[in-house]
């Protein structure tokens, strides 16, 4: 049975790393068909809008999208494309694994953890933002709901259970922000009781940052609110070598978008220097979501094998002398072997 997915190549290096990723997916014979749709600067030039309705319709129709990095113009009144997509499809769960790979520049080894971030409310809501006092005072409202907290915490516990993980840590600031963060923590405690087989830990966000840097191996699945999750997931990416190895999944009830977390890197676009790992790992998340777990693991293991044994095929940022295309070719050879 074939599955059609919407493919957004993205801006800058997006088309290059997407081409590399699709070559690997095709080599795995996943039975995927692709509908290519526009978003970002390409869409703005062609259609006069950052996200054409046709692109939204394709994502809604297929329920799955694989997305390269997009550029939102700065200072021209445009809102974040990623935020727009998350809100439009109610993609409430942002799932960011941080996994150690060989040959990367990082301070730690053997890290394998997941940050689950609430994606639709919290500090990133535009509601209630205003400037008063003649522009001398800025106000922003943090809105957290019981419904939003329940579904993100439950998602984290279900993810931990289904992946055979042992522990869920709820990160908060309820000691100071007693309303919004307090509600999130209250809900996390309630839901944790439904999963007695999983260890539950609660940790104040500033302590969590310190503990992640001192001993990241104590963490397994971290669940938290929007702003804290944005910060912590980037911190976790830094523990394993940076955003070049950071995939992200945005999951909702009716749609899911899988993406490379890093930017569009226009300075190296077209030079075939871009590392495709983040998008490849996002594709692996997508395959897991579609129930193709063995094929997903083949991508992860292939990346590990190429980084260990074929350095000449790896891009310069990973210490190699290869290109985006040679990296993809090495992975294709691995999965076809």
Phi, psi and omega in degrees: 000127183269156179231128175265135177237150172279135181240121176250108185294323177095183183259169175058242180282356185309307181300326181291312182286332176292318178301316178298317183293318181293328176299319180290317178299319179294321179295330179282351181053059183278352182072028182265139169250151187240131168249112183278128181229160185261148169200160178086206184296325177300316180293322180298318180290322185274325189238352180081010178213151182287330179226094179297152179300325180299326179290317177298319181296321181293318179296317179295320181295313186270335178079354182222135174223143173246125193232129170280176181293138180244149178253124172262121179305136183267137172074020180237019177082009179272137175269159183305130179296318181298318178296319179300315180296318181298319182287318183300317183260006181051053180276084194281340184248119173258119187244117185235101174285148171233109186234134178286138174235151183291152174077009180262154179275098180211159183275348185230159174236161173061037174270135178210091183219166182227133170259126176250113187249131172295134197247354193235352181223211179076212187289345185267002174292140178279351181298136172080005178278128178202157173253129179232184177056047178056039177082008182263353180224128176252137181237134176221134183262132172261116183244119177236132181249158176297318180299312180297320180292318182297315185287328179285321179292318179296321177301316181296318180291321178295320177299314179299316181295314184290333180264007177070027178274169192249340195212142173235129178248121175268121182257134191208180171220043186291342179291336180246309180268081193286341181275285185294308180289328177296320178296317179301315181293319178302314179295319179300319178297320181295313184289327179303328181295338179279352183233067184296341181284347180253136175290136179243134180227142173242141186214133177292141193299322181292322175293322179300319178299315179295315182296324178298323180283325183279317184209077183293342184290349178284348184260151180232286172242127177250131176237136184200179183278177193301303183296311180299321181294323177298314181291311185294324182292326174290322176301316180295323176299321178296333179290337184246012174120358175111181186290345177295347178240023186247104173269165176213143174242137175244111192247133173230185181290326187241353181208159177213135179238127183248136192212158164281134185282333185290173181277185187274353174043060183299338181293336179245007181299136178083357183262357180060032178257352188288136177280120182275004190300317183299316180289324175298318179291328174294321176297324176296319175301319179299317179296320174302315181299327181272004178084010179262062188295323181294321179290324176299316180292331177296324177295312182297317181291326178296316177300316180298316182293317181293320179296328182278322194242348185228058185300331181292344180264353187271149181292156186302326181295340178259014176088011181256187179237014184268195182233175174304316183291320181291325176299313179297319181297320178297322178290320177300315179298324180294310185288338180271349183292000000 
